[in-house]
């Protein structure tokens, strides 16, 4: 039996696909279904618009994330500080 094609997407899934699209992880099919959903859902259109604006603002700010080694070192230092803190 063939696979049933799903063209109606609930809002929570649309928001998830919107997030995936922002990070270029959504498939072509997900993008198509998302755009169909956005035609009739005003709330998700607003979410998508806000998501796009946030992406542009972050990109323009040239924000750089910490590398994995630095994050791990910070985590170890935090864990050590927590262990050394006396509990009242």
Secondary structure as the mmCIF struct_conf table of DSSP 4:
data_model
#
loop_
_struct_conf.conf_type_id
_struct_conf.id
_struct_conf.beg_label_comp_id
_struct_conf.beg_label_asym_id
_struct_conf.beg_label_seq_id
_struct_conf.end_label_comp_id
_struct_conf.end_label_asym_id
_struct_conf.end_label_seq_id
HELX_LH_PP_P HELX_LH_PP_P1 UNK A 2 UNK A 6
HELX_RH_AL_P HELX_RH_AL_P1 UNK A 11 UNK A 22
TURN_TY1_P TURN_TY1_P1 UNK A 23 UNK A 24
HELX_RH_AL_P HELX_RH_AL_P2 UNK A 28 UNK A 40
HELX_RH_AL_P HELX_RH_AL_P3 UNK A 42 UNK A 60
TURN_TY1_P TURN_TY1_P2 UNK A 61 UNK A 62
HELX_LH_PP_P HELX_LH_PP_P2 UNK A 65 UNK A 67
HELX_RH_AL_P HELX_RH_AL_P4 UNK A 68 UNK A 84
BEND BEND1 UNK A 85 UNK A 85
HELX_LH_PP_P HELX_LH_PP_P3 UNK A 86 UNK A 87
#
